[in-house]
């Protein structure tokens, strides 16, 4: 490349020279340091187009370059490009100032003349509305839903002048939006709710959310009504709709899926708007855009923005490929625009860009991040903010309304690496900031009422956070919260574990010193560990969606450095994420190059560069010696024989049962592939010299097969009949050879070597994997190309069909394997866990597992079903108030205000049964000690007894005159205690099913009841502020305890019977010494009332669930919090330990229950999910300079790390017996 060609080429040459000065590391090695893919880094130095600033700086940093110097170089190249670009000089009478493309902005009714290529979709939507009055338009972000609704549907329907139209976006308060934009009664009306996902991402009030949804359904469903409702919904929020049963029913037949444009539609969308503006689009540019956009989801905003930037660089009345490439192309235009704006600002204004864009982003929880519409006043009214907003709006990166500001499209969040990096680094702080913004807004809206202020741990959480990004309302809120807490501190009985200082120098930075008993200073090591832990937690959350195995390890490393709210939250997030768990198969001393399953699935065979074949079964592992690096493995269909190929040209035959060698077939060149004929009498082999040979397994004689590849043959496979032999070679082709006629069919299309071939079980479909980074699907009968599987970023080295032929697995040098749907051609899962290239894949006969082999020296056996260690049990449609484990721990029961009890499998997390007595709210559930009976308490005052084996109701206990709030079985199972809002408790004889005693004396509701471990005593807690202990035989009061803290919500005996835990209204939990009749200790930390309390089976740990949305685990003897658990988004109403003490069940007003492993199990569980240790490079990048340690003691050190490295030790996550 001539370095004098232009600024892009000169910049690329400089990058390559920098790499050479750094010792010419491979791009794979650079990728590990830069945290960008090897492909992205290689393209940065290719000179085709200018890389984004983020990639350029990462490249430089990975080569030990100076980031500031390379930032300046990049800006100079951008300036030179802009100066060299011809001005926008379209003739005034032909081309006006109105651009034909809108960039990231959605098309509106006024842009209908520019909205092209979607005629078919508009017609489909109109047809749906002719048959349904409620329609959902569903598609991924970037598919064009908003433009379809506003610029497609509205103009089509507005031809009817009598039709009233209303368009709203829900925002944080959808009912307010609906009230401000009413539908005209009695008139034909069309109500469009764009960005409907905001009811889930921005509306925090569940009641308002459900009211809004039901209001939409009501207006659309009104008999004789004249209103049509259309909602636009992002596809990743589709599952959220299941929370509202009426919405599920409405969506059954009335939805329109918005997919990618066809090439023809995209061509129209590119050329027609330009033509209407008097512009011509170069054919090469159209073809380039279509090729770059092919098979890519959510690409339309990137296309539109790239075209807008190309229009800005137009020459005369034409748009040309040169202008498109100067703009950065499809992948780079958006990032280049943002980088240009950012790079032209000084440091103060750059900080404002970061502050503003982070405020304008709503963080996803199981979904992608979304834009957040905010009032203009929330961003501040200073000159710096105003200037930044003006620059961002001019670049079409944000949209400024009359009173609001928002990011122009979520594509900016996905497409600008700098913003993604900010979000990853600040994620936990941003979540806290979002909560603060909501609380401060509520406080201001309600006249600065003290009831809305922070206090306790919520206020303490802002102790060490940076407050520079806070606005005036938020700062005032924190100041008022601090002042209120200081005023109240002297009057409150709670013992705070922190002391509050003063606000500092106008920024109102809340200063908090955590004073722990016996600790006077914080050592430098502790400070370092805390900083590292915080960084690891943030990095774990950042990579969770794309690298779940790494996220689990980083969360574990964070816990190993310090147990903080941030590291606990990152561990919970990692354990909650769905992932495909893999069991590592470790034994080879080099790359694992070949894998295969025996036909019965009982054996996995792996071959490696170390010259061995290993057979993995439920028993001991067997090792077979090949004599040279193993390249291929195959079993006969009956599983009796195993063939292995090597680089020495030999194919060895083995008895798959006895593991004894049976013979050797010797070829002239290295064996690249082997396959058995279905009847086992022949073996096909592909060789490095371009030969394909067919061997007779009985005589060991071979015949050449005239397939005709020009170069090495990399893959061979038979169809199920043995009639067709498929091959793939270095000549970029796959070939089908008919063994009967000898005819060969050549399949061309790949642009790189074909490394892998596989035929579907029914023989009708062929899949090929290539060095061009794609897999292709072909019709094996007609030989027609069907589809490309695009997603891997490097060579596709291996392919295999699933047992049913509906899925195909690909393995790539990008370090991942992917599972694809062969019908839709969409990826179903990514298996990420290897730390180097994936070289081989295989699928089990039952379809439940996939085995992969990698250059990292391991094979991994993946479960194709996703699993979560923290499970959310969703299905209830009302508040969930009760939870209980069966005595064997295999079942958990939940009770809800939707009137049902649901039984769940604790292992698989699936629903087993729904028990519906049709009796209204279910407030309480309990299993009998023998597990045969489930008792449920209802709002109608009745207790229902269910047979757990038949799941039928077997008895009803009547007597209470109001709701039954709590039930408990005696340890011997003979009595049932119940507590009721009628002010009484009752003891029931389960043999006679009659009340043996009515316990009276409380003067308020009785909310909780429990038995002592020996069954002699029952305890009750009441809203009258007292706890009473009762003789369970006599039914008489033994003693009354008066905590004097207002109403009481919960009571529980410890397993040793010596302690009674009581939850009063002040947010604390009191532990009473029963013998001494006094408070032994108080557990302080929740910021709202505690709803429920439970002891672990060994009595050493106490769990409390609170209206603050958290569950806390406490060390009983030390009276300190072990961890605080989050995850629910409403009151946490109930809590229970599993019988083995290893799982915690919680329920919430968010309509869900959660099963969470107890913290002592987290290290082992995170290791099980990760299936490996950090590599040496990962440790250096994420942890830093401290010596390498194994996070998972049972697993070997990661790739490149010291195999004798010690294991990391973890702080106490669980109290031991005796404290």
N, C-alpha and C positions, 0 to 999 in steps of 0.2 A: 504494500500500500504506500502510495506517495504521501508523505506527511504534509506536503504542501497543497493537497487537494482542497482542504477546507477545514473549518473549526472542528467539525465532528471527527474527521479523520485524524487531525493533529491531536485532539484530546485522547482518542483511542490509542494512538502510538505512544503518547506519554504514559498512559495506564500500563501498556505492555512493558515499557521500559522500567517502570516502577516495579512491576512484578519480577522482571529479570534481575533487578538490583536486590530484590528480597530473596534471591536464591532460586527463582523460577519454580515456586511451589505449584502443584497441580491445582486445578480449579476445585477439585473435591476438597483438598486441604484448605484452600481459601474459603470455601463455603462454610466450613466448620467455624472459622474465625469470624467471618463477616456476617453470618446468620442470614445469608441470602443463598439461593440455590446456585449450584455451579453453572447452570444454564444462564441465569441472569447475569452472573459475573462475566462469563465468556462473551455474552452479547454486548456487555458494556464496553469491552475492548475490541469488538469486531469492527467498529467504524461505520455500521449501517445507519445508526441514528444515535443521538446524544442520550446517554442514560439519565435517569432521574438523579436529582441531587443526592437522595438518600442512598441509592446504589453506588454512585460514584464515591461518596465519602466512605461507605462501608468497604468498598474495594481498596481504597487508599489506606484505611486504617488496618485492614488485614495484611497489607504489605508494609506496615510500619511507616506509612506516609503521614504527613501532617494534615489533619482534617481541615484546619483553617486555610492552609495553602491550597488544598484541592477544592474547597468551597469557592475560593476566589477564582481559581482556574475555570471551574464550571460556569460561574457567572460571566466570566469573560467570554467563554464560548457561546453562551446564550445571547449575550449582547451582540457578538459578531454575527450570529445567525439572524437576529432580528434586523440588524443594520443591512445585511445582505439581501433580506427578503424584499421582493418588490412591493411597493405600497398598494393598498386597496384602491385601485384606480378604475374601477368599472365605470363605463360611460354613464353620466347622470340620466340620460334619457332611456337607458336600457336597464341599468342596475341601480336601484335605490339604496338607501342606507339600511333598510330593513333586512336583516340576515334571513336566509331561507331555512336556517337551522337554529334551534333554540338552546343548544348546549345541554346543560343538566336540567333546565327548567322543563316542567310538564307543559304540554300543549293545551291551550284553553280554547273556548269557543271562537275567539277572535283569530285563532291560528288554524282554523279548520282547513283553510286552503293549502296549508303546508303539511297537514297531517295525511301522509300518503302510505299506501302499502297495506292498509288494514281493512280494506273493503269487506273481505270475507268475514272477518271477526265482527265488524259492526253489524253485518247482516245476521250473523248467528245470535248476537246479543239482542237485536230487535226481535228475532224470532222467539227467543226465550221469554221476552216480555209480553209477547202476544199470548203466551200460554201460562205465565206465572206473574203474580204481582209482587213477588219478592225474589230477587235474583242476586247471587253472589258472583262477582268476577274475581277469580283466584289466580294468582301467578306469583313467581318470585320477584323480589325487588329488581327493578330494572327491566321488567318485561313489557312495560308500557301501559299498565292498568289505568293510571291517572289520565294519561293522554287519550286512551280509548274512551273513557267516560266523558271527559270534558270536551275534547275536540272531535270525537267520533259520534258518540251517542247523542249528546245534547243537540248539536246542529241537525241531526237526523230527525229527532223528535220535535224540535222547536219549529219545524215547518208547520206544525199545528199551532196556530196563534192562540188558541184557547187553552193550551196546556201551560200550567204554572210549573216552574222548575225551581228547586232549591238544592244547592250544593253546600255541604258542610264537611268539615273534618272534626272528629270527636274531641281531640285534645285531652287535657287533664280532667275536664268537667263536661262530658258529653251532653248531659241533660240541660246544662246552661246553653250550650250551642244549639240544641234543639229548640229550646224556648225562645232564643233570640232569632231563630230562623224558622218560624212556624209554617206548616203546610196549610194552605188555604182550604178550609172545610167546604164541602159541596162543590169543589171544582176539580177537574182533572189535573192531577199533580204528579210530578216526578221528583222524588227525593233521592239524591245521590249522596251517599256517605263515603267519601274518599278516605283512603288510609284508615280503614276500619280497625286495623290492628292497634291503633292508638288506644282503643278501649282497654286493651290488655297491657300495652307498654307504658302508657302515660296516666291512665285513670287508676288511682290507688284505692279508691273507694269501691269495694266489691258490690255494695248495695246499689250505688249509682250506676255502676256498669250493667248490672243485671236489669235494673229498671229501664235503662236506655235501650237495651237489646229487646226487652219485652215490649217497649213502646213502639219500636220499629215494626216488630212482628204484628202487633195489634193493629197498627194503622194499615198495614198491607193486607192483613187477614180479615178486616172488617167486612161483614156480609153486605154486599151492595156498595162497597167502598169504591172510590175513584182515585186512589193513590197507589202509585207503583214505587217500590223501594229497591234501589240497586246499591250494593255495598262493594267496595274494592278492598280486597283482603290479600295481604302478603302470605304466600304459601307456607312459610315457616311458622306462621301463627294459626294455621288451620286447626291443629290439634286443640288449641285453646277453646275453640268453639264447642268442643264436646262437654265443656263445663255447664253449658246451658242446654238442657234437653230440648226445649222448644226450638232452639236455633238448629240443633242437629236435625230435627224433623223437617225444618224449613229448607235445609240445604240438600236434602236427599236427592231431589230431581231438578233443582233450580240453581245450577251453578255453571259457569263458563270458565274453562281453564284457558289461560293465556300462555301459550308456549312461544318458542323462538320463531322469528320470521323465516319463511322459506327463502332460498336464494333469490327467487323471482320477486317476492315481496320486498326484500331488502334492496334489491336493485331499483325498484320503484321508489322506495323511501329515500334513496340517495339521489336519484336523478330528477324525479318529478318536481320537488320543491325548487331545485335550482332552475329547472326549465321555466317554471312559472315566474321566477325572478329574472328571466332573461339570461341565465347562465348555462354554460356547458360544463359537463363533468367528464374528464378524460376517462376513456374506457378502461385503461390500465388501473386507474384509481378505483373504479367501481369493482373490478375483478379482485383487486388487492383487499378491499374492505370485506367483500363477500368471503374470500378465503380466510381472512384473519378472524372473522366473526363466526365462521362455521362451527357448529356443535358447542358453542360457548353460551352458557346460561347468563342471563342478566346483562347482556352486552349492549343493549340499545343506548343507555346513557353515554357509554364510552364512544359509541359510533357518533352520536349527536354532537358530543363535545369536540371530538376530533374533527368532524366536518365544520363545526363553527370556527375552530381555530384555522382550518384549511381555508375557509371563506375569508378570514381576516388576512390570509396570505395569497389571495387570488391574484392572477395576472390577467388584466383586462377583464373579459367576460368569461373567463375559464377557471375551473378548479383542477389543479394538476397534482400528480403523485408527488412531485418535488415539494410542494407546499404542505402536503399531508405528512411527508416524512420529516420536514423541518419542524412541524408542530409536535412531532413525537409519535405519530401513528396511533393505532388503536390502544396499544398498551401504555404508551408514554405521554399522550397529549394532556390528559387530565393531571397527572402528577407533574408534568413540566409546567403547566399553567400555574398550579399551586406553588410549585417551587420558585417560579419566576416572581410571583407576587411576594412570597415570603422572603426571597433573597434580596429584593429591592428595599426592604424595610430595615430600619435600625433596630438595635437590640430591644429597646423599650416597646416598639411597635410589634416586634416578633413575639414578645411575651404576651402581648394583648391578643395576637392571633391565636396562640395556644389557649389562652384563657377563654376566648369567645367560642372557638370551635369545640372545646371540651364541654362547655355549657350547652352547646347546641346538639349534643349527642346523648341519646338515651341508651343506656347500657342494656344489652340483651341478657336474658337469663334462660339459657337453653335455646335462644334464638340469636340471630345476628343483631348487632347494634343498629339502632335506627336514629333518624334525625329527630330533634326535639324542638318544637315550636315554642319560643319564649317571648314574653312581653319585652318590648324594646327597653323599658325601664330596668329590667333585670340585669342588663348588660352594663349599665352605668351611662352617665351622660357627659363624661369627660371628652376632651378633644381627641385624645389618643384613640379611644374606642370609636368615636365617630369617623376618624380618618381610616381606621382599619376596616370598618364595615363598608365604607365607600369603596375601598380598593377591592375587597372581596366580592362585593356586588358587581363592580365593573368587570371583574373576571368571571362573572356568572357562577361563582362558587357558593354564594348565599343569596337568599331572596329576602328583601325587606318589604314588609307590608305596611299598612297604615299604622298598626300598633304592635306588630310582631316581627320577629326575625327567625329564619330557619335556614338550615343547609339546603342548597338547591336540590340535592338528591343524595340518597344513601350511597350512590356510587363514589362520592368523594371519600366516604368513610372506608370503603373497600379499596379504592384506587390510589389513594395518596399514602405511601408508606410512612411519611413523617407523622401524619395524624394517627395511623395505626400504632406506631411506636409510642406516641403520647398516651393513647388509650391503654395500651398494655402496661406502661410504666405506672400510670396513675389510677388503675382500675379500682382498687379498694378505696382510695381516697375519694374518687369520683362518686362511688356509691354512697359514702358517708356524706359527701357534699350534696348529692341529690336529696337525701333524707333531710339535711339541714335546710335546703331551699324550700322544701315542702312545709317543714315545721315553721320556718320563719314567715312564709307567706300566710299560713293559717293564723299565726300570732298577729301579724299586721292586719289581716282581714277582720279579725275579731277584736279590734280595738286594743291591741297589745295586752290582752288578758293574760294574767300570770298562769292560768291553767294550761296554757299552750307552751310554756317554756320548758327547756331542757333542765334536767337535774341528774344527779348521780352519775352512773357510768356513761350515759349519753353525753353529758357535758364533759366528763373526763376524757372521752374519746377525742375531743378537740384540743387536748392539752398540748400535744407536740406537733399538730398539723400546721402546715403553712396556711396563713390566712390572707395572703396577698390577693388571691383570686376571689375573695368574698366581696359581695356588694354591701352597700350601706345598711340595708334591711337585715342582712345576715349577721353583720357585725353588731348591730344594735341588739339583735336577738340574743347573741351569745353574751353580750354585756349585761343585758337584763336578766338572763338565766343565771349568770354568775352572782349578780347582786342578790337575786331572790334566794339562791342557795345559801349564800353567806348569812342572810337574814334568818333563814329557817334553821340553819345548822345548830344553833344553841338550843332550839326548842325540840329538835327531833331526837328520838330514842335510838335511831339507827346509828351504828358506829361506822362512819365512812372510812374506807381504807386509803383515802387520799385527802390531801389538804389543798385548798384552792388559793392560789396567789392572786395577783392583780393583773389587769389588762395593761399591755406594754405599748408605749409610744404611738398612740393614735391608730395603730393597726388592729388593736384590740386582740392581741394574741393571748389566748388563754394559757396560763402557765400552771402546770400541775406536777407536783413531786410525789411520786408513789413511795410512801414510807412503810416499808415492810418490817415486821417485828424482828428485831435483832440485827437489821442490816443498816449500816450508817452511810456507806458509800457504794457507788457502783464502780466496779473495777473496769479497767480498760478492756480486758478480755470480754467481759459481759457486754460492754457497749459494742464491741466489734461483732460479737455473736448476734446481738439484736439487729444490727444493721444488715448483716449477711442474711439473717432469717427473714427480715422484711423484704429484701431483694429477691430471695428465692421464692417467697410466697407470691410476689407479684409476677415473677417469671413463670411460675407454675400456672397461674390463671391465664397468662397471655398465650401459652402454647397448648392449653387444654383441648381446644377444638381440633387442632391439627396434629398434635403429637401427644396423645393421652398417656403413653408409656412414660415419656419424659416428664410430663406434668406430674404424674404420680411420684416419680423419683425426686423432683424438685420440691414437691410438698413435703415429702419425707425428710429431705435434707433440711428444709426449713424448721421442721419440728425438732430435728436433731440439734439445731443451733439455739433455738429458744421457743418455748411454748407461749405464744402470744395470741391475741384475738385474730391477728392477720394470718398467722401460720395455721391456726386451727381452722379458720374459714377456708384457706386454700386446700387443706387436707379434706375437709368436708366436700368441697367442690370437686376435687379429684375423685373421691370415692363415689360421688353422685353421678359422675359423667358416665353415659353408656359407652362401653367399649368391648371389643373382642379380646377376651383374655387368652393369653397364649402360655403354654407350658414349654419352657426351653428344653431342648434335647442337646445336652452338652457332652462332648466326648472327642470330637474330631480336633486335630491340632492344626488345621488349616481350613480353607474355604470349603463349605458344603456345596457341592456342585450338582448333585442329583438326589432326588427323593422319589418315593413311591409307596403306595399302600398295597398290602396284600388284598386279594379279592374279598376276604371275610372281614377286613378292617382291623384285624387283631394285631397286625404287625406293620410298623413303619420302617422302611429301609432308607438309609441315607448313605451317600457316598461322598468322599472328599478328596481334596488335593493330597491328603496324607497317605493315600493309597489304600485306605480301608473302607469297608462297607459295614455299617452298623445296623443291627436289627433290633428295634425297640418294641418290646411287648410289655404286658402287665408284669412279667417276671424279669429275670436278669437280662441284661443287654448282651447280645452276641456280636462278636467282631470277626469279619472275614477279610482276608488279605488279598487285594487285587494285584499288587506288585507294581503298580504305577498309579498316577492320579486317576481317580474314577470320574468318568464323564457321563455315564448313563446307567439307568436301572430299569428293569422291567420284570413283572411277574407274569406267569401263565394264567389263563383265565381260571383254572382249577386251583391255583395257588400252590402247586406242588414244586414248580421250578422257579428259580430266580436267575436272571441274566444280568451281568454287569460288564460295562465296556470301559476301556482305559485308553490313555494316550499312547500306550505301547502297541496299539493295534489289536489287542487281544480282547475277545469276548469270553468271559468265564461263565460256566453253568454250575449252579449250586442246587442241592436239595434244600428246599425252603424250610423243611421240618427239622432235618438232622444237621443242617448247615455244612454238609460234606461236599467237597468239590466233585463234579461229575464229568468235567471235560473242559477243553479250551478250544475256541475257534480263532484261528490266527489270520489276521488280515495284514495288508501291506502298509496301511497308514492309520493314523490315530482314529479311534472310534469316537464319533461325536454323538451318536444316537443309536438306540436299540429298541425294537418292538417285536413282540410275539404275534404270530398269526393266531387268530382266535382258537384254532384247534390245537395249538401248541406244537405242531409238527415243523414249523419253520420260524426263523428269526430274520427280520430285516435289519440291516445296519447301514448307517450313513457315515461316510469317512471324510477326513480332511483333504484327501486327494480328489474329491469330487465323485467318488464311486458310491453306488448303492448296491449292496449285495444281499442275496437271499440265501440263507443257510438251512440245510436239512438237519434238524436236531438229532435225527437217528443216525445219519451217516457222517455228519460234520462236513459234508461237501457244500460248496456254494456256487451260485451262478450270479453273474453281474446283471443288474436291472438297468435297462437303457432309459433311465428317466431323463437324462440330458442336462443336468445342471452344469453351469459354467463356473466352477469353483467349489469350495468345500460344501458338503451337505451337512446341515446342522440339526435336522429334525426328521424323524420318520414315525408314522403311525398307521395302523390298519383300521378300516371300519369294522363293524361288528360281524360282517359276513366274510371278511378276508378278501373280498373282491377288489377293493380299492386300497391302494397304498398312497398315503399323502406324504410329501416331503417338502422341506424348506431349505434354501441355500443362500450362499453369499452373493448370488447373482440377482438378489432382490425379488426372487419369484418363489411361489409355492407351486407344486406340481401334483397332479392326481394321475396315478398310473393304474390302469385296469389290468389286473393280474390274469384275466382270461383272454382279453383281446390284445394286450400289449400296447394299447393306445395311451398316449400321454396328453393331458390337458394342462396348459400353462396358465397360471393365475398371476397377472401383473397388476401393479398399482402401488406397492410399497416403494419408498424412495431410499430404503436402506436394506441391509441384509435381513433375510427372514431367519430368525433364530429358533422359532417354535411353531409347531402345528398341533392341532387337536381336532378330532372328529367327535361330534355329539353322539350320545349313546344310540340314537336311532339312525345315525349315519347320514342325516340330511343336511347337516350344517358343519362347516369347517371354520375354525378360527385360527388366525396366524398372528404371530408376534414379531415385531421388527425393530431394527436399529433406528428407524425413523421415529420411534417413541409412541407408535400406535399399535393397536391390534385391529385386525379387520375380520369381519364376519362375511362368509361366502355361502351361497347355496351350493351344496356339494353335488346336487343333481344337475341343475342348469348351469352351474359354474358362474352365476351372476354375483357381483359384489352387492352386499346388502347395506353395510354400515361400517363406520370407523368408531372404535372405542378410544376416545381422546381424553387424556387426563394425566397420564404419566409424563414426567418431564425429562426422562432419559430412555435408553434402550429398553424395549419390552423383551425380556430374555426367556420367559417361560409362560406357557398357557396350559390350562386344563379345564375340562367341562365338569360341572357338578353332576351328581348322580342322575338327576331328573332332566338334565339338558336345558333347564330354564336359566341356569347361571353359568358363567365362565369366570375363572380366576386367572389373573395376569400377574406376573412378577417382573419387577423392573430394577434397573440399575439405580433408580432414584431411591432405593431402600425400602420400597413399599410393595405390597401386593394389593390388588383391588378385586372386588367381587362385582360382577356386572350382570344386569338383567339382559338376557339375549333377545327379549321381545322389544323392550323399550330402548335398549342400548344405553341405559343410564347406569351410573355406578350405584351400587347398593351399600358398599362398605369399603373402607380403606383399612388395611391391616398394617399399622405402623408400629415398629418395635425393633426391627433390625437396625444396626448402626453402620451397615455397609450395603453394597449391592445385593439384591435378591437374584439368585441364579437359577432356582428351581422351585416348582410348585406342584402339589398333588392334592387330590380331593378324596375324602373317605367315601366308601360305598354307600353309607347311610346319609351322606350330605351334611353331617353335623360338625365336621372338622376339616380344616385345611392344614397341610404341612408345607412349610417353606424352608429352603436352604439358602444360606447367605455367605458372602465373602467374609463376614464378621466371625466365621468359625462356628456358628451355631445353626441348628435347625429349630424351628418353632412350630408347635402344634396348636392351632388356633381354634377356638370355639366359634362357629359361624353365628351363634346367637349372641346378641349383646347382653351384657350384664351390668348391673349397678350394685355396688356394695351398700350404698345408701339408697333405699328404694322409696319412691313415692307411690302410695296406694291411692289411685284416683278412681272414682266411680260414684261416690256420694254426690248428691245434688243440693245438699244443705250443710249447715254447720255440723262438724263432727265433734261430739262431746265425750266419747267414751272409748276405752281400749282395754283389752285384756288378752293375755297369752293363755293358751291351753297348757295343762300341766306338763305335757311332753314337749312343749315348745314348737310344735310343728304347725300350729294354727294360731292366728291372731284374729280376734273379733273386734269390730268397730261399730259403734252406734251413732246414729246421726239424726238430726232434726228433719231429714227427708222421710223419716218414718221407717227406715230399714236398718237391719243389722247385716253386716257383710263379713263373711269368713274368708280369710286369705291364707295362702300357702306361704309360710315364712321362708322357705328355701327358694322357690321360683318366683315369689312375689305376685303370683296370679290369684285371681278371685276364685274361690271354691263354691260359694253359695251366697244367695241373698235371702234373708229371713224377713218377711214382711207381715207383721201382724195387723197392718192397716189401723194402727192405733195412735198415729201422730208421733210427736217427738220421742226419740229414744235418748235418755239421759245417762244411762249406766249399763254396763255389762260385766258379768263375772262368770268364770268357769268353776264348776265344782272340783274338789280336790282329786276325784278320780277321772275327771275329764268327760264324764258321760252326759253332763247337764250344763246348759248355758242359761243363766238367769239374766233377764233384761228388764229394766225399769223404764216406765213410760209416762208421758205427760198426763195420761188419763187416770193415773193413780194405781194402775195395775202392774203386777209383776208377772212376766211370762216365763215359763220354764220350757226349754227346748231340748229335744233328744239330739245330741251331737252326731250320732251315727246316721239316723234317718233324716235329720234336719227338719223334723216336724215338731209342732208345739204339742207338749204333753200335759200342761197344766197352767192354770191362771190363778194367781193369789190376789184376792181382793180384800180391801179393808181401808187402805189409805183414801183420803178424800181429796187429795191433790197430787201433783206430780211426784214421782219417785226419783229422787236425785242420786241415790247411791245404794248399791247392794254389795254384800260380802258374805261368802260362805265361811262357816266355822271350819277349823282345821280338820275335824273328823267328818265333815260333810253332812252332819245331822241337822244343823241349824242354818238358816239364812237370815241375815240382818238387813233391814232396809231403813233408809232415811228419806223423809218426805218434806215437801214444802207445806204440808198441812200442820207442821210443828211437832210431829211425833216420829219416833223410830219404832220398829216392830221386830220381834224375833219370831221366826216361823219354824215350826216343826215340819221338816220335809217328809217325814213318814206319813203324817196325817194331813199335811198341806194346810194347816191352820196356824193362826198366830198363837204362840205360846205365851207371849208377853207384849204389852203395849208400853213403850217407854215414854213417859210424859214428864214434863218439867221444864223443857226449853220454852222460851217465850218468843221465839222467832222460827224461821225456816230451819229445818235440819238438813244440812247440805252434804254431810259426809259421815260414813260409818266404817269401822274396821274392827276385826277381832284380834286379840292378843294371840301369840303363837301357841299357847296352851289351850286356847278357847275358853278360858274361864272368865275373861273380861271382854266387854264390847266398849268401844269408844264412839262418841258422836260429837260433831262440831256443828255449831249453829250460828245464824246471823245475829243471835242475841249476845254474841261475844264470849260464849263459854264453851268449854269442852266438858263433857260428862263421861265418867267411867261407870260402867254398869256391871253388876253381877249377872252373867249370862244365864245362870241357872234360875236365880230368884227374880230376875228382871227388876232389880232395885238399884238405886244410885249408890255407888261407893264413894265417889268424891266429885266435886265440881272444880274445875280449873278455870281461872279467869285471866287470860292474857292482857286484858284491858287495852286492846288495840282495835276495837271495832269488830265488825262481823268477821267470821271465820269461814274459810273456803274449803279446807282439807285437813285430814288427820290420818296418821299412819303409825302403826307399831313397828319398831325395829324387830328383826328376826330373833334377837335374844330377849325380847320383851322388856328390856330395861329402859328404853327411850321411846318417847312419843313425839313425833314431828307434827307441828301445827302450823298451818298457813293462815296468818291473819291478814287484815286489809292493808297493812302498811308496806307490803312488798317484801317483807322479811319472812324467814321460816324459823320458828322457835323449836329448839330441841329441849324437851322436858325430861328431867330425871323423875321417873315414875315413883320410885321409892321415896325420894326426898320431897316430891311434890313441888319442885321449883325448876326454873329455867336454867339449864346447864350451859347453853350457848345459843347464839343468834346468827343465822346465816344471812348476810347482807350483800346485795349486788344487783338484784332485779330492780328495774325502774318503774315497775307497775305491780299490781297485785299478783300473788302466786295463786294459780288455780288448782294445782295438784302437786302431790308429793309422793315419792315412792322410795323404798330402801332396796338396795341390791340384795341378792340372796345371801351374801356373806355379811351383810350389815355394815360394811365399811364405807359404802358410797351412798349418797342421797341424790336423787334426781328431783328437780323442781321445774315445773312449767308455768309460764307466766303470761299475763296479758301484754307484756312488752314484746311478745313474739319470739322469745327465746326459751331454751331449756338449759338449765345449768346443772352440772354434776359437781358434787361437793365431797371433799374428804371429811368424813364424819368426825374423826378424832381431832383433826387440826382446824376444822371449821373454815376451810378455805376453798375457793373455787378451783376445781381441776381444769375444766374447760366450760366454755359457753357455746352451745350449739344453736346455729341459725338454720334457716331454710324455709320455715313456714312464713307466710305473709299476713297472718292474722293472729289473734289470740291463740296461744297454745293451751289447750283445754284439759288434756289428760296425758299421763305418762305412766309407763309400766316397764319393768325389766323382764327379760325372758328368764325362764327357770335356770338356765345355765349362766345367767348374768352377763352374757356376751353381746346382747342386742337390746337396744332401747326402742320402745314404740312410743310415738307421740301422735296426738291428734290436734286439729286446729279448725278455726272458723274459716280457713281457706278451702274447706271441703275435702281435705286430704288427711291421710295418716302417713307417717314416715317411719321406716325401720332403719335405725342407725347402729352400726357396730360400736361397742363401747371403746373408748380411746386406747385401752391397753392392747386392743387387737389391731389398731391402725397400722403400726409398722409392718406387721406380717401381711396384712391385707393389701397395703400399698405395694409391697414387694411382689405379692402373688399377681397383682394386676399388671405390674411393670414387666415381670418375668426376667429381669436383668439388673445389673448395676450400671451406674454411669460410666461412660468411656472416659479415658484420660482427657481427651479433648473437651468433652462436655463438662467435666469437673473444672477444668481450667477456665472455661468460658463462663460458666454460671456461678461457681463457688468462689473461684479466685486462687490466690497463691498458697493457701494453707495445704498441708500435705493430703494426698488422696486417701480416702477411706471408703471401705465398702459399706453402702447403705443397707444392703441385704446380706446378713452374715451367712445365709445358707447358699448363696450364689457366688460364683467366682467373680473376680475383678473384671471390670469392663474392658473393652478392646483398648490395647495400648497401655493399660495401667499395670502397676506392680502386682503380680499375682499373690504376693505375700502381704499386701496392704492390710492393716488392721480394720476391724469393723467400727463404724460410728456407734457411739452409745447415745441413748435417748434419755431425756429427763423423765422423771416419774409422771406417767400419764394415768396412773391408777394407784389408789392406796393399797398397801398390803395389810394383811390381817395383823391386828395389834398396833396399827398406825405406823 
